[in-house]
Amino acid sequence: MRPSFRVILEGVRIAYRALLANKLRTLLTLLGNIVGIMSVIAVVSLLGGIDLYMRTEVASEGSNLFSIQRVNVIDAIEDFEKFIDKLMHNPKLTRDDAEALRESLVLAKYVSAKAESGGVKVSTRGKGVDVEVSGCDAFYPFVSDIPLSSGRHLTEIDDRENAQVALLGWEVYESLIAPREALGSTLRVGNRHFRVVGVAAQRGSVLGHNLDRFVIIPLGAYRKVFGPNESVTIQIAAQDIRQLDEAIEEATVAMRIRHGLGPRAENDFAVRTSEQLINLWKSISRGIMTALVALVGVSMLIGGVVLMNTMVVSVTERTREIGLRKAVGAPQGAIMWQFLVESATLSVFGGVAGMAIGFAIAALVSAVSVLPYVVNAALVGIAFAVTIVLGLVFGTYPALRAARLDPVEALRSE
């Protein structure tokens, strides 16, 4: 064990000396490793962070929630033609649909109807901002996580009387009203004025979507501003998360009966769950990873070939040294092991540099954007192991060549 350990240390020392002696050649040699490992670390760290972030945000919205919509916006990403066809043919969902489900569903705890329009100008006292305006019934607080900073949510009385009252997102309050008291203030939405009865607490953003830039008004009042023909989204909270699938099936059957669909007819509405969004992200991240593996594989292959070429040059430069060592009794195994250790050490130096740069890039991207990142210890271990294997594999030929040199011929080398 001791001789082998000494050989390893000697190989590491020689490799380190070679790094310092030929800086430009070293950089060019390790560039493939650095780029490959850097790409893997940076992208996988960001993907892992986004994956954790999405799961956390989806969980915070409630895992027992699902919604029924006229069309599923995810279809626009997966199959745009299918999305357009459904948008043209599916009937609009109405508040009556939501009320019918509220009365008939056994496994649903809450059913809420919601309509929304983006890019609506909201103004007061000469100030105006473009926001998302939602029309909701009185059940929205039970299916949406909207904590309050002040005031109250919209009530059943507001909903029933189509009261012109509004709940503001935090950013809307800061942009239009602050530092004045929000409650009791009025703002203009469309051609009507609404009295502020509540302000939501600050929530930040999710992957670039601002959660503080909205206005919620009663659904009836919303229809007076934007017209009565807009399709609603029906949001449903299941009684028990363990019966979510059964609740979805019950709601689907109830909607099919209400729309008069036959046994073989496709649904003329869409059911969306948080799991669908997670699955969409999984398919996207898998595609990114597949492309990344191919690109990194090419980069690592090129890096390995360059590493092998460098080691061949090193063997040629040190032919006389190798001949001298063999002349004084060094076995072929020791010569071969020395060059394998040297090759693996050079590869690991490139891998470590690539990991450091990769994490630095991921941290920088996270600092200047909304994309989070995570440090994956398993990934670091795998990357480190890959660089060792790469050095051993591509260092084998130069090591064999060094071990098989004839000592007499090697000593004659200039």
Secondary structure, 3 states (H helix, E strand, C coil): CHHHHHHHHHHHHHHHHHHHHCHHHHHHHHHHHHHHHHHHHHHHHHHHHHHHHHHHHHHHHCCCEEEEECCCHHHHHHCHHHHHHHHHHCCCCCHHHHHHHHHHCCCEEEEEEEEEEEEEEEEECCEEEEEEEEEECCCHHHHCCCCEEEECCCCHHHHHCCCCEEEECHHHHHHHCCCCCCCCCEEEECCEEEEEEEEECCCCEECCEECCCEEEEEHHHHHHHHCCCCCCEEEEEECCHHHHHHHHHHHHHHHHHHCCCCCCCCCCCEEEEHHHHHHHHHHHHHHHHHHHHHHHHHHHHHHHHHHHHHHHHHHHHCHHHHHHHHHCCCCHHHHHHHHHHHHHHHHHHHHHHHHHHHHHHHHHHHHHCCCCCCCCHHHHHHHHHHHHHHHHHHHHHHHHHHHCCCHHHHHHCC
